[in-house]
Amino acid sequence: MLKPDFQKLKKFLIEKEDKIILLIGFALVAFLSYGAGKLSVAYRPQTPIIFKDVPDCSVLKASGDATTVGSSDIAITTAQGKIIGNKNSKIYHTPGSASYNKINEENRVYFNTEADAQKAGYRKTKM
């Protein structure tokens, strides 16, 4: 009973030998290509991360035109002021607001305090 099944299988393999070999060849090429692709990603040269010593920020004191960090508070001052107003809309933005850095340079008006901006007729942004 098993003998005829093996005979049929043997006959099938002999008749389809060229197609089976071609199929095995395609499978091997696909497998090797996939493996080579995975290897090329695994061995991609990486840019090293370099850590440098930085000064202690609690004692950093800079000139009036830059950031000044004290031991108990942080004060940000610039030569132009930290409040940015839009001269077209008469709206001012404080650091951290959504549109703070989105104002075109030619439309910017700088203020040192919110009170200065309000005295000039500007209102605070709602965002």
CNS distance restraints for C-alpha pairs under 8 A (distance, minus, plus):
assign (resid   1 and name CA) (resid   5 and name CA) 7.23 0.50 0.50
assign (resid   2 and name CA) (resid   6 and name CA) 6.44 0.50 0.50
assign (resid   3 and name CA) (resid   7 and name CA) 6.26 0.50 0.50
assign (resid   4 and name CA) (resid   8 and name CA) 6.21 0.50 0.50
assign (resid   5 and name CA) (resid   9 and name CA) 6.23 0.50 0.50
assign (resid   6 and name CA) (resid  10 and name CA) 6.00 0.50 0.50
assign (resid   7 and name CA) (resid  11 and name CA) 6.11 0.50 0.50
assign (resid   8 and name CA) (resid  12 and name CA) 6.10 0.50 0.50
assign (resid   9 and name CA) (resid  13 and name CA) 6.15 0.50 0.50
assign (resid  10 and name CA) (resid  14 and name CA) 6.21 0.50 0.50
assign (resid  11 and name CA) (resid  15 and name CA) 6.19 0.50 0.50
assign (resid  12 and name CA) (resid  16 and name CA) 6.13 0.50 0.50
assign (resid  13 and name CA) (resid  17 and name CA) 5.49 0.50 0.50
assign (resid  13 and name CA) (resid  20 and name CA) 7.89 0.50 0.50
assign (resid  16 and name CA) (resid  20 and name CA) 6.13 0.50 0.50
assign (resid  17 and name CA) (resid  21 and name CA) 6.14 0.50 0.50
assign (resid  18 and name CA) (resid  22 and name CA) 6.20 0.50 0.50
assign (resid  19 and name CA) (resid  23 and name CA) 6.13 0.50 0.50
assign (resid  20 and name CA) (resid  24 and name CA) 6.17 0.50 0.50
assign (resid  21 and name CA) (resid  25 and name CA) 6.10 0.50 0.50
assign (resid  22 and name CA) (resid  26 and name CA) 6.29 0.50 0.50
assign (resid  23 and name CA) (resid  27 and name CA) 6.25 0.50 0.50
assign (resid  24 and name CA) (resid  28 and name CA) 6.18 0.50 0.50
assign (resid  25 and name CA) (resid  29 and name CA) 6.22 0.50 0.50
assign (resid  26 and name CA) (resid  30 and name CA) 6.11 0.50 0.50
assign (resid  27 and name CA) (resid  31 and name CA) 6.10 0.50 0.50
assign (resid  28 and name CA) (resid  32 and name CA) 6.06 0.50 0.50
assign (resid  29 and name CA) (resid  33 and name CA) 6.00 0.50 0.50
assign (resid  30 and name CA) (resid  34 and name CA) 6.14 0.50 0.50
assign (resid  31 and name CA) (resid  35 and name CA) 6.23 0.50 0.50
assign (resid  32 and name CA) (resid  36 and name CA) 6.07 0.50 0.50
assign (resid  33 and name CA) (resid  37 and name CA) 6.15 0.50 0.50
assign (resid  34 and name CA) (resid  38 and name CA) 6.32 0.50 0.50
assign (resid  35 and name CA) (resid  39 and name CA) 6.20 0.50 0.50
assign (resid  36 and name CA) (resid  40 and name CA) 6.18 0.50 0.50
assign (resid  37 and name CA) (resid  41 and name CA) 6.55 0.50 0.50
assign (resid  38 and name CA) (resid  42 and name CA) 6.30 0.50 0.50
assign (resid  39 and name CA) (resid  43 and name CA) 6.27 0.50 0.50
assign (resid  40 and name CA) (resid  44 and name CA) 6.28 0.50 0.50
assign (resid  55 and name CA) (resid  60 and name CA) 7.38 0.50 0.50
assign (resid  56 and name CA) (resid  60 and name CA) 6.68 0.50 0.50
assign (resid  57 and name CA) (resid  69 and name CA) 6.74 0.50 0.50
assign (resid  58 and name CA) (resid  69 and name CA) 6.34 0.50 0.50
assign (resid  58 and name CA) (resid  70 and name CA) 5.74 0.50 0.50
assign (resid  58 and name CA) (resid  71 and name CA) 4.75 0.50 0.50
assign (resid  58 and name CA) (resid  72 and name CA) 7.94 0.50 0.50
assign (resid  59 and name CA) (resid  69 and name CA) 7.06 0.50 0.50
assign (resid  59 and name CA) (resid  70 and name CA) 6.28 0.50 0.50
assign (resid  59 and name CA) (resid  71 and name CA) 6.36 0.50 0.50
assign (resid  60 and name CA) (resid  68 and name CA) 6.93 0.50 0.50
assign (resid  60 and name CA) (resid  69 and name CA) 5.68 0.50 0.50
assign (resid  60 and name CA) (resid  70 and name CA) 6.90 0.50 0.50
assign (resid  61 and name CA) (resid  67 and name CA) 7.89 0.50 0.50
assign (resid  61 and name CA) (resid  68 and name CA) 5.27 0.50 0.50
assign (resid  61 and name CA) (resid  69 and name CA) 5.98 0.50 0.50
assign (resid  61 and name CA) (resid  70 and name CA) 7.00 0.50 0.50
assign (resid  62 and name CA) (resid  66 and name CA) 6.09 0.50 0.50
assign (resid  62 and name CA) (resid  67 and name CA) 6.23 0.50 0.50
assign (resid  62 and name CA) (resid  68 and name CA) 5.32 0.50 0.50
assign (resid  62 and name CA) (resid  69 and name CA) 7.82 0.50 0.50
assign (resid  63 and name CA) (resid  67 and name CA) 7.59 0.50 0.50
assign (resid  63 and name CA) (resid  68 and name CA) 7.31 0.50 0.50
assign (resid  64 and name CA) (resid  68 and name CA) 7.52 0.50 0.50
assign (resid  64 and name CA) (resid  77 and name CA) 6.79 0.50 0.50
assign (resid  64 and name CA) (resid  78 and name CA) 6.96 0.50 0.50
assign (resid  64 and name CA) (resid  79 and name CA) 7.36 0.50 0.50
assign (resid  65 and name CA) (resid  77 and name CA) 6.53 0.50 0.50
assign (resid  65 and name CA) (resid  78 and name CA) 4.78 0.50 0.50
assign (resid  65 and name CA) (resid  79 and name CA) 5.07 0.50 0.50
assign (resid  66 and name CA) (resid  76 and name CA) 7.39 0.50 0.50
assign (resid  66 and name CA) (resid  77 and name CA) 6.29 0.50 0.50
assign (resid  66 and name CA) (resid  78 and name CA) 5.72 0.50 0.50
assign (resid  66 and name CA) (resid  79 and name CA) 7.91 0.50 0.50
assign (resid  67 and name CA) (resid  75 and name CA) 6.91 0.50 0.50
assign (resid  67 and name CA) (resid  76 and name CA) 5.09 0.50 0.50
assign (resid  67 and name CA) (resid  77 and name CA) 6.07 0.50 0.50
assign (resid  67 and name CA) (resid  78 and name CA) 7.42 0.50 0.50
assign (resid  68 and name CA) (resid  74 and name CA) 6.70 0.50 0.50
assign (resid  68 and name CA) (resid  75 and name CA) 5.72 0.50 0.50
assign (resid  68 and name CA) (resid  76 and name CA) 6.20 0.50 0.50
assign (resid  68 and name CA) (resid  77 and name CA) 7.43 0.50 0.50
assign (resid  69 and name CA) (resid  73 and name CA) 6.75 0.50 0.50
assign (resid  69 and name CA) (resid  74 and name CA) 4.93 0.50 0.50
assign (resid  69 and name CA) (resid  75 and name CA) 6.31 0.50 0.50
assign (resid  70 and name CA) (resid  74 and name CA) 6.00 0.50 0.50
assign (resid  70 and name CA) (resid  75 and name CA) 7.76 0.50 0.50
assign (resid  76 and name CA) (resid  82 and name CA) 7.11 0.50 0.50
assign (resid  77 and name CA) (resid  81 and name CA) 6.17 0.50 0.50
assign (resid  77 and name CA) (resid  82 and name CA) 6.01 0.50 0.50
assign (resid  77 and name CA) (resid 112 and name CA) 7.95 0.50 0.50
assign (resid  78 and name CA) (resid  82 and name CA) 6.27 0.50 0.50
assign (resid  80 and name CA) (resid 110 and name CA) 5.59 0.50 0.50
assign (resid  80 and name CA) (resid 111 and name CA) 7.14 0.50 0.50
assign (resid  80 and name CA) (resid 112 and name CA) 7.62 0.50 0.50
assign (resid  81 and name CA) (resid 110 and name CA) 5.24 0.50 0.50
assign (resid  81 and name CA) (resid 111 and name CA) 4.93 0.50 0.50
assign (resid  81 and name CA) (resid 112 and name CA) 4.37 0.50 0.50
assign (resid  81 and name CA) (resid 113 and name CA) 7.72 0.50 0.50
assign (resid  82 and name CA) (resid  94 and name CA) 7.09 0.50 0.50
assign (resid  82 and name CA) (resid  95 and name CA) 6.95 0.50 0.50
assign (resid  82 and name CA) (resid 110 and name CA) 6.83 0.50 0.50
assign (resid  82 and name CA) (resid 111 and name CA) 6.39 0.50 0.50
assign (resid  82 and name CA) (resid 112 and name CA) 5.71 0.50 0.50
assign (resid  82 and name CA) (resid 113 and name CA) 7.46 0.50 0.50
assign (resid  83 and name CA) (resid  92 and name CA) 6.69 0.50 0.50
assign (resid  83 and name CA) (resid  93 and name CA) 5.93 0.50 0.50
assign (resid  83 and name CA) (resid  94 and name CA) 5.13 0.50 0.50
assign (resid  83 and name CA) (resid  95 and name CA) 7.00 0.50 0.50
assign (resid  83 and name CA) (resid 110 and name CA) 5.67 0.50 0.50
assign (resid  83 and name CA) (resid 111 and name CA) 4.91 0.50 0.50
assign (resid  83 and name CA) (resid 112 and name CA) 5.99 0.50 0.50
assign (resid  83 and name CA) (resid 113 and name CA) 6.40 0.50 0.50
assign (resid  83 and name CA) (resid 114 and name CA) 6.79 0.50 0.50
assign (resid  83 and name CA) (resid 117 and name CA) 7.72 0.50 0.50
assign (resid  84 and name CA) (resid  92 and name CA) 5.48 0.50 0.50
assign (resid  84 and name CA) (resid  93 and name CA) 5.27 0.50 0.50
assign (resid  84 and name CA) (resid  94 and name CA) 6.66 0.50 0.50
assign (resid  84 and name CA) (resid 100 and name CA) 7.02 0.50 0.50
assign (resid  84 and name CA) (resid 108 and name CA) 6.19 0.50 0.50
assign (resid  84 and name CA) (resid 109 and name CA) 5.70 0.50 0.50
assign (resid  84 and name CA) (resid 110 and name CA) 4.79 0.50 0.50
assign (resid  84 and name CA) (resid 111 and name CA) 6.36 0.50 0.50
assign (resid  85 and name CA) (resid  90 and name CA) 6.56 0.50 0.50
assign (resid  85 and name CA) (resid  91 and name CA) 5.58 0.50 0.50
assign (resid  85 and name CA) (resid  92 and name CA) 3.81 0.50 0.50
assign (resid  85 and name CA) (resid  93 and name CA) 6.04 0.50 0.50
assign (resid  85 and name CA) (resid 107 and name CA) 7.96 0.50 0.50
assign (resid  85 and name CA) (resid 108 and name CA) 5.62 0.50 0.50
assign (resid  85 and name CA) (resid 109 and name CA) 4.79 0.50 0.50
assign (resid  85 and name CA) (resid 110 and name CA) 6.08 0.50 0.50
assign (resid  85 and name CA) (resid 111 and name CA) 7.44 0.50 0.50
assign (resid  85 and name CA) (resid 117 and name CA) 7.37 0.50 0.50
assign (resid  85 and name CA) (resid 122 and name CA) 7.23 0.50 0.50
assign (resid  86 and name CA) (resid  90 and name CA) 5.45 0.50 0.50
assign (resid  86 and name CA) (resid  91 and name CA) 5.51 0.50 0.50
assign (resid  86 and name CA) (resid  92 and name CA) 6.12 0.50 0.50
assign (resid  86 and name CA) (resid 103 and name CA) 6.72 0.50 0.50
assign (resid  86 and name CA) (resid 107 and name CA) 5.45 0.50 0.50
assign (resid  86 and name CA) (resid 108 and name CA) 5.13 0.50 0.50
assign (resid  86 and name CA) (resid 109 and name CA) 6.13 0.50 0.50
assign (resid  87 and name CA) (resid  91 and name CA) 7.51 0.50 0.50
assign (resid  87 and name CA) (resid 107 and name CA) 5.42 0.50 0.50
assign (resid  87 and name CA) (resid 108 and name CA) 6.25 0.50 0.50
assign (resid  87 and name CA) (resid 109 and name CA) 6.24 0.50 0.50
assign (resid  88 and name CA) (resid 107 and name CA) 6.65 0.50 0.50
assign (resid  90 and name CA) (resid 121 and name CA) 6.93 0.50 0.50
assign (resid  90 and name CA) (resid 122 and name CA) 4.66 0.50 0.50
assign (resid  90 and name CA) (resid 123 and name CA) 6.52 0.50 0.50
assign (resid  91 and name CA) (resid 122 and name CA) 5.16 0.50 0.50
assign (resid  91 and name CA) (resid 123 and name CA) 4.92 0.50 0.50
assign (resid  91 and name CA) (resid 124 and name CA) 5.65 0.50 0.50
assign (resid  91 and name CA) (resid 125 and name CA) 5.82 0.50 0.50
assign (resid  92 and name CA) (resid 117 and name CA) 6.90 0.50 0.50
assign (resid  92 and name CA) (resid 122 and name CA) 6.09 0.50 0.50
assign (resid  92 and name CA) (resid 123 and name CA) 5.98 0.50 0.50
assign (resid  92 and name CA) (resid 124 and name CA) 5.06 0.50 0.50
assign (resid  92 and name CA) (resid 125 and name CA) 5.98 0.50 0.50
assign (resid  93 and name CA) (resid  97 and name CA) 6.28 0.50 0.50
assign (resid  93 and name CA) (resid  99 and name CA) 7.02 0.50 0.50
assign (resid  93 and name CA) (resid 100 and name CA) 5.40 0.50 0.50
assign (resid  93 and name CA) (resid 124 and name CA) 6.29 0.50 0.50
assign (resid  93 and name CA) (resid 125 and name CA) 5.87 0.50 0.50
assign (resid  94 and name CA) (resid 100 and name CA) 6.46 0.50 0.50
assign (resid  95 and name CA) (resid 100 and name CA) 6.16 0.50 0.50
assign (resid  96 and name CA) (resid 100 and name CA) 6.67 0.50 0.50
assign (resid  97 and name CA) (resid 127 and name CA) 6.42 0.50 0.50
assign (resid  98 and name CA) (resid 127 and name CA) 6.30 0.50 0.50
assign (resid  99 and name CA) (resid 103 and name CA) 6.92 0.50 0.50
assign (resid  99 and name CA) (resid 127 and name CA) 7.78 0.50 0.50
assign (resid 103 and name CA) (resid 107 and name CA) 6.72 0.50 0.50
assign (resid 103 and name CA) (resid 108 and name CA) 6.51 0.50 0.50
assign (resid 104 and name CA) (resid 108 and name CA) 6.52 0.50 0.50
assign (resid 111 and name CA) (resid 116 and name CA) 6.11 0.50 0.50
assign (resid 111 and name CA) (resid 117 and name CA) 5.91 0.50 0.50
assign (resid 112 and name CA) (resid 116 and name CA) 6.76 0.50 0.50
assign (resid 113 and name CA) (resid 117 and name CA) 6.66 0.50 0.50
assign (resid 114 and name CA) (resid 118 and name CA) 6.20 0.50 0.50
assign (resid 115 and name CA) (resid 119 and name CA) 6.11 0.50 0.50
assign (resid 116 and name CA) (resid 120 and name CA) 6.36 0.50 0.50
assign (resid 117 and name CA) (resid 121 and name CA) 6.63 0.50 0.50
assign (resid 117 and name CA) (resid 122 and name CA) 5.38 0.50 0.50
assign (resid 117 and name CA) (resid 123 and name CA) 7.37 0.50 0.50
assign (resid 118 and name CA) (resid 122 and name CA) 4.92 0.50 0.50
assign (resid 118 and name CA) (resid 123 and name CA) 6.01 0.50 0.50
